Amino acid sequence: MEYASTSPASSAWKTIGVIGLVVLGIVFGPLALVQAHKAEVLGVKATAGKVLGWISVALGFIWLAVIVPAMTR
């Protein structure tokens, strides 16, 4: 299982998940979820990636629902 711990997918979910929390969660959230799934297929736990991904998606939708209409007034 040495390959699983050094796989790019095993660290990509962390990076994409954190970026998704800060910017464009609606785009980077699903990417974090996909990378987390890839990491789990390789045998690496990626629970944090899934959590970050879902939080990013939720914050992205909240941003779209609240901030965008407020900016168009």
BAROVEX-775546 format. One record per atom (N, C-alpha, C): residue in three letters; atom name; y, x, z. Coordinates in nm, 4 decimals, decimal comma. Example, Ala and Ser with C-alpha at 12.3 -4.5 7.8 and 13.67 -1.06 7.14 Angstrom:
2
+------+------+----------+----------+----------+
: rest : atom :        y :        x :        z :
+------+------+----------+----------+----------+
:  ALA :    N :  -0,5690 :   1,3190 :   0,7800 :
:  ALA :   CA :  -0,4500 :   1,2300 :   0,7800 :
:  ALA :    C :  -0,3300 :   1,3200 :   0,7800 :
:  SER :    N :  -0,2250 :   1,2850 :   0,7080 :
:  SER :   CA :  -0,1060 :   1,3670 :   0,7140 :
:  SER :    C :   0,0030 :   1,2900 :   0,7870 :
+------+------+----------+----------+----------+
This chain:
73
+------+------+----------+----------+----------+
: rest : atom :        y :        x :        z :
+------+------+----------+----------+----------+
:  MET :    N :  -0,1208 :   0,0798 :   0,0000 :
:  MET :   CA :   0,0000 :   0,0000 :   0,0000 :
:  MET :    C :   0,1270 :   0,0839 :   0,0000 :
:  GLU :    N :   0,1160 :   0,2108 :  -0,0248 :
:  GLU :   CA :   0,2344 :   0,2966 :  -0,0307 :
:  GLU :    C :   0,3293 :   0,2500 :  -0,1404 :
:  TYR :    N :   0,2722 :   0,2031 :  -0,2507 :
:  TYR :   CA :   0,3549 :   0,1565 :  -0,3609 :
:  TYR :    C :   0,4448 :   0,0406 :  -0,3184 :
:  ALA :    N :   0,3915 :  -0,0506 :  -0,2377 :
:  ALA :   CA :   0,4673 :  -0,1687 :  -0,1975 :
:  ALA :    C :   0,5913 :  -0,1333 :  -0,1168 :
:  SER :    N :   0,5838 :  -0,0322 :  -0,0335 :
:  SER :   CA :   0,6989 :   0,0000 :   0,0501 :
:  SER :    C :   0,8077 :   0,0748 :  -0,0262 :
:  THR :    N :   0,7726 :   0,1364 :  -0,1397 :
:  THR :   CA :   0,8725 :   0,2100 :  -0,2170 :
:  THR :    C :   0,9139 :   0,1356 :  -0,3426 :
:  SER :    N :   0,8668 :   0,0153 :  -0,3595 :
:  SER :   CA :   0,8978 :  -0,0638 :  -0,4773 :
:  SER :    C :   1,0452 :  -0,1036 :  -0,4787 :
:  PRO :    N :   1,1068 :  -0,1022 :  -0,5982 :
:  PRO :   CA :   1,2454 :  -0,1491 :  -0,6071 :
:  PRO :    C :   1,2621 :  -0,2940 :  -0,5611 :
:  ALA :    N :   1,1607 :  -0,3766 :  -0,5840 :
:  ALA :   CA :   1,1693 :  -0,5168 :  -0,5417 :
:  ALA :    C :   1,1746 :  -0,5301 :  -0,3904 :
:  SER :    N :   1,1215 :  -0,4304 :  -0,3207 :
:  SER :   CA :   1,1198 :  -0,4411 :  -0,1752 :
:  SER :    C :   1,2572 :  -0,4197 :  -0,1131 :
:  SER :    N :   1,3481 :  -0,3563 :  -0,1821 :
:  SER :   CA :   1,4834 :  -0,3397 :  -0,1291 :
:  SER :    C :   1,5875 :  -0,4175 :  -0,2077 :
:  ALA :    N :   1,5529 :  -0,4628 :  -0,3268 :
:  ALA :   CA :   1,6500 :  -0,5362 :  -0,4092 :
:  ALA :    C :   1,6908 :  -0,6671 :  -0,3444 :
:  TRP :    N :   1,5970 :  -0,7340 :  -0,2775 :
:  TRP :   CA :   1,6317 :  -0,8624 :  -0,2163 :
:  TRP :    C :   1,7371 :  -0,8457 :  -0,1095 :
:  LYS :    N :   1,7351 :  -0,7321 :  -0,0376 :
:  LYS :   CA :   1,8366 :  -0,7105 :   0,0665 :
:  LYS :    C :   1,9741 :  -0,6973 :   0,0047 :
:  THR :    N :   1,9842 :  -0,6144 :  -0,0962 :
:  THR :   CA :   2,1122 :  -0,5901 :  -0,1611 :
:  THR :    C :   2,1673 :  -0,7166 :  -0,2245 :
:  ILE :    N :   2,0855 :  -0,7843 :  -0,3010 :
:  ILE :   CA :   2,1308 :  -0,9052 :  -0,3701 :
:  ILE :    C :   2,1636 :  -1,0154 :  -0,2698 :
:  GLY :    N :   2,0869 :  -1,0269 :  -0,1642 :
:  GLY :   CA :   2,1136 :  -1,1290 :  -0,0622 :
:  GLY :    C :   2,2465 :  -1,1085 :   0,0072 :
:  VAL :    N :   2,2786 :  -0,9846 :   0,0418 :
:  VAL :   CA :   2,4060 :  -0,9557 :   0,1080 :
:  VAL :    C :   2,5226 :  -0,9779 :   0,0117 :
:  ILE :    N :   2,5089 :  -0,9355 :  -0,1131 :
:  ILE :   CA :   2,6140 :  -0,9592 :  -0,2129 :
:  ILE :    C :   2,6349 :  -1,1090 :  -0,2307 :
:  GLY :    N :   2,5254 :  -1,1841 :  -0,2303 :
:  GLY :   CA :   2,5343 :  -1,3294 :  -0,2459 :
:  GLY :    C :   2,6086 :  -1,3961 :  -0,1325 :
:  LEU :    N :   2,5994 :  -1,3406 :  -0,0118 :
:  LEU :   CA :   2,6721 :  -1,3982 :   0,1010 :
:  LEU :    C :   2,8222 :  -1,3814 :   0,0844 :
:  VAL :    N :   2,8619 :  -1,2729 :   0,0189 :
:  VAL :   CA :   3,0036 :  -1,2411 :   0,0073 :
:  VAL :    C :   3,0642 :  -1,2997 :  -0,1192 :
:  VAL :    N :   2,9955 :  -1,2857 :  -0,2308 :
:  VAL :   CA :   3,0520 :  -1,3268 :  -0,3592 :
:  VAL :    C :   2,9468 :  -1,4021 :  -0,4410 :
:  LEU :    N :   2,9857 :  -1,5065 :  -0,5059 :
:  LEU :   CA :   2,9012 :  -1,5788 :  -0,6009 :
:  LEU :    C :   2,7618 :  -1,6100 :  -0,5476 :
:  GLY :    N :   2,7568 :  -1,6749 :  -0,4348 :
:  GLY :   CA :   2,6286 :  -1,7107 :  -0,3757 :
:  GLY :    C :   2,5437 :  -1,7984 :  -0,4643 :
:  ILE :    N :   2,6087 :  -1,8775 :  -0,5475 :
:  ILE :   CA :   2,5344 :  -1,9673 :  -0,6343 :
:  ILE :    C :   2,4581 :  -1,8908 :  -0,7417 :
:  VAL :    N :   2,5014 :  -1,7679 :  -0,7715 :
:  VAL :   CA :   2,4334 :  -1,6838 :  -0,8696 :
:  VAL :    C :   2,3377 :  -1,5871 :  -0,8011 :
:  PHE :    N :   2,3871 :  -1,5169 :  -0,6988 :
:  PHE :   CA :   2,3074 :  -1,4133 :  -0,6356 :
:  PHE :    C :   2,2034 :  -1,4686 :  -0,5375 :
:  GLY :    N :   2,2230 :  -1,5884 :  -0,4878 :
:  GLY :   CA :   2,1249 :  -1,6490 :  -0,3976 :
:  GLY :    C :   1,9892 :  -1,6666 :  -0,4639 :
:  PRO :    N :   1,9848 :  -1,7327 :  -0,5807 :
:  PRO :   CA :   1,8560 :  -1,7453 :  -0,6498 :
:  PRO :    C :   1,7959 :  -1,6102 :  -0,6904 :
:  LEU :    N :   1,8810 :  -1,5147 :  -0,7257 :
:  LEU :   CA :   1,8298 :  -1,3813 :  -0,7582 :
:  LEU :    C :   1,7636 :  -1,3175 :  -0,6360 :
:  ALA :    N :   1,8233 :  -1,3353 :  -0,5199 :
:  ALA :   CA :   1,7640 :  -1,2827 :  -0,3966 :
:  ALA :    C :   1,6296 :  -1,3498 :  -0,3691 :
:  LEU :    N :   1,6211 :  -1,4799 :  -0,3939 :
:  LEU :   CA :   1,4952 :  -1,5513 :  -0,3736 :
:  LEU :    C :   1,3857 :  -1,4995 :  -0,4672 :
:  VAL :    N :   1,4218 :  -1,4741 :  -0,5920 :
:  VAL :   CA :   1,3250 :  -1,4222 :  -0,6890 :
:  VAL :    C :   1,2783 :  -1,2832 :  -0,6478 :
:  GLN :    N :   1,3720 :  -1,1968 :  -0,6085 :
:  GLN :   CA :   1,3355 :  -1,0611 :  -0,5674 :
:  GLN :    C :   1,2506 :  -1,0631 :  -0,4400 :
:  ALA :    N :   1,2802 :  -1,1545 :  -0,3499 :
:  ALA :   CA :   1,2002 :  -1,1661 :  -0,2279 :
:  ALA :    C :   1,0574 :  -1,2079 :  -0,2623 :
:  HIS :    N :   1,0453 :  -1,2985 :  -0,3569 :
:  HIS :   CA :   0,9115 :  -1,3406 :  -0,3992 :
:  HIS :    C :   0,8359 :  -1,2239 :  -0,4615 :
:  LYS :    N :   0,9028 :  -1,1467 :  -0,5462 :
:  LYS :   CA :   0,8384 :  -1,0294 :  -0,6067 :
:  LYS :    C :   0,7929 :  -0,9304 :  -0,4999 :
:  ALA :    N :   0,8755 :  -0,9093 :  -0,3994 :
:  ALA :   CA :   0,8399 :  -0,8168 :  -0,2924 :
:  ALA :    C :   0,7184 :  -0,8678 :  -0,2158 :
:  GLU :    N :   0,7125 :  -0,9985 :  -0,1896 :
:  GLU :   CA :   0,5981 :  -1,0547 :  -0,1180 :
:  GLU :    C :   0,4698 :  -1,0436 :  -0,1995 :
:  VAL :    N :   0,4803 :  -1,0575 :  -0,3307 :
:  VAL :   CA :   0,3634 :  -1,0405 :  -0,4169 :
:  VAL :    C :   0,3102 :  -0,8980 :  -0,4054 :
:  LEU :    N :   0,4005 :  -0,8019 :  -0,3870 :
:  LEU :   CA :   0,3610 :  -0,6619 :  -0,3724 :
:  LEU :    C :   0,3152 :  -0,6289 :  -0,2302 :
:  GLY :    N :   0,3198 :  -0,7260 :  -0,1413 :
:  GLY :   CA :   0,2708 :  -0,7054 :  -0,0059 :
:  GLY :    C :   0,3760 :  -0,6656 :   0,0955 :
:  VAL :    N :   0,5035 :  -0,6846 :   0,0626 :
:  VAL :   CA :   0,6123 :  -0,6495 :   0,1536 :
:  VAL :    C :   0,6694 :  -0,7787 :   0,2109 :
:  LYS :    N :   0,6891 :  -0,7827 :   0,3417 :
:  LYS :   CA :   0,7514 :  -0,9007 :   0,4019 :
:  LYS :    C :   0,8963 :  -0,9095 :   0,3560 :
:  ALA :    N :   0,9369 :  -1,0284 :   0,3148 :
:  ALA :   CA :   1,0720 :  -1,0473 :   0,2631 :
:  ALA :    C :   1,1337 :  -1,1751 :   0,3173 :
:  THR :    N :   1,1058 :  -1,2070 :   0,4413 :
:  THR :   CA :   1,1591 :  -1,3282 :   0,5025 :
:  THR :    C :   1,3114 :  -1,3247 :   0,5065 :
:  ALA :    N :   1,3674 :  -1,2097 :   0,5400 :
:  ALA :   CA :   1,5131 :  -1,1977 :   0,5456 :
:  ALA :    C :   1,5746 :  -1,2220 :   0,4083 :
:  GLY :    N :   1,5087 :  -1,1783 :   0,3035 :
:  GLY :   CA :   1,5589 :  -1,2010 :   0,1683 :
:  GLY :    C :   1,5625 :  -1,3483 :   0,1332 :
:  LYS :    N :   1,4589 :  -1,4197 :   0,1745 :
:  LYS :   CA :   1,4570 :  -1,5638 :   0,1496 :
:  LYS :    C :   1,5672 :  -1,6336 :   0,2277 :
:  VAL :    N :   1,5845 :  -1,5946 :   0,3523 :
:  VAL :   CA :   1,6887 :  -1,6560 :   0,4359 :
:  VAL :    C :   1,8264 :  -1,6277 :   0,3767 :
:  LEU :    N :   1,8518 :  -1,5009 :   0,3425 :
:  LEU :   CA :   1,9812 :  -1,4654 :   0,2819 :
:  LEU :    C :   2,0022 :  -1,5399 :   0,1504 :
:  GLY :    N :   1,8976 :  -1,5521 :   0,0724 :
:  GLY :   CA :   1,9081 :  -1,6235 :  -0,0545 :
:  GLY :    C :   1,9454 :  -1,7693 :  -0,0362 :
:  TRP :    N :   1,8763 :  -1,8376 :   0,0563 :
:  TRP :   CA :   1,9062 :  -1,9792 :   0,0793 :
:  TRP :    C :   2,0440 :  -1,9996 :   0,1413 :
:  ILE :    N :   2,0831 :  -1,9115 :   0,2310 :
:  ILE :   CA :   2,2178 :  -1,9213 :   0,2886 :
:  ILE :    C :   2,3228 :  -1,9007 :   0,1801 :
:  SER :    N :   2,2992 :  -1,8053 :   0,0904 :
:  SER :   CA :   2,3928 :  -1,7798 :  -0,0190 :
:  SER :    C :   2,4057 :  -1,9010 :  -0,1106 :
:  VAL :    N :   2,2923 :  -1,9630 :  -0,1412 :
:  VAL :   CA :   2,2954 :  -2,0825 :  -0,2262 :
:  VAL :    C :   2,3738 :  -2,1936 :  -0,1573 :
:  ALA :    N :   2,3469 :  -2,2161 :  -0,0279 :
:  ALA :   CA :   2,4164 :  -2,3218 :   0,0457 :
:  ALA :    C :   2,5664 :  -2,2956 :   0,0516 :
:  LEU :    N :   2,6043 :  -2,1718 :   0,0832 :
:  LEU :   CA :   2,7471 :  -2,1393 :   0,0878 :
:  LEU :    C :   2,8122 :  -2,1511 :  -0,0493 :
:  GLY :    N :   2,7386 :  -2,1184 :  -0,1532 :
:  GLY :   CA :   2,7908 :  -2,1340 :  -0,2895 :
:  GLY :    C :   2,8195 :  -2,2791 :  -0,3222 :
:  PHE :    N :   2,7280 :  -2,3681 :  -0,2846 :
:  PHE :   CA :   2,7504 :  -2,5101 :  -0,3106 :
:  PHE :    C :   2,8637 :  -2,5656 :  -0,2244 :
:  ILE :    N :   2,8720 :  -2,5214 :  -0,1009 :
:  ILE :   CA :   2,9827 :  -2,5643 :  -0,0151 :
:  ILE :    C :   3,1146 :  -2,5179 :  -0,0746 :
:  TRP :    N :   3,1171 :  -2,3941 :  -0,1223 :
:  TRP :   CA :   3,2386 :  -2,3415 :  -0,1842 :
:  TRP :    C :   3,2772 :  -2,4263 :  -0,3052 :
:  LEU :    N :   3,1789 :  -2,4602 :  -0,3883 :
:  LEU :   CA :   3,2081 :  -2,5439 :  -0,5048 :
:  LEU :    C :   3,2571 :  -2,6823 :  -0,4647 :
:  ALA :    N :   3,1978 :  -2,7398 :  -0,3607 :
:  ALA :   CA :   3,2314 :  -2,8756 :  -0,3206 :
:  ALA :    C :   3,3636 :  -2,8867 :  -0,2464 :
:  VAL :    N :   3,4052 :  -2,7811 :  -0,1765 :
:  VAL :   CA :   3,5249 :  -2,7897 :  -0,0927 :
:  VAL :    C :   3,6424 :  -2,7119 :  -0,1514 :
:  ILE :    N :   3,6217 :  -2,5885 :  -0,1832 :
:  ILE :   CA :   3,7313 :  -2,5013 :  -0,2233 :
:  ILE :    C :   3,7811 :  -2,5315 :  -0,3644 :
:  VAL :    N :   3,6903 :  -2,5488 :  -0,4585 :
:  VAL :   CA :   3,7316 :  -2,5705 :  -0,5972 :
:  VAL :    C :   3,8154 :  -2,6969 :  -0,6113 :
:  PRO :    N :   3,7732 :  -2,8127 :  -0,5562 :
:  PRO :   CA :   3,8601 :  -2,9316 :  -0,5684 :
:  PRO :    C :   3,9954 :  -2,9132 :  -0,4987 :
:  ALA :    N :   3,9968 :  -2,8384 :  -0,3893 :
:  ALA :   CA :   4,1239 :  -2,8144 :  -0,3204 :
:  ALA :    C :   4,2158 :  -2,7283 :  -0,4061 :
:  MET :    N :   4,1602 :  -2,6413 :  -0,4846 :
:  MET :   CA :   4,2423 :  -2,5529 :  -0,5693 :
:  MET :    C :   4,2987 :  -2,6283 :  -0,6898 :
:  THR :    N :   4,2380 :  -2,7382 :  -0,7297 :
:  THR :   CA :   4,2825 :  -2,8122 :  -0,8477 :
:  THR :    C :   4,3867 :  -2,9176 :  -0,8150 :
:  ARG :    N :   4,4206 :  -2,9340 :  -0,6888 :
:  ARG :   CA :   4,5204 :  -3,0351 :  -0,6519 :
:  ARG :    C :   4,6592 :  -2,9864 :  -0,6817 :
+------+------+----------+----------+----------+
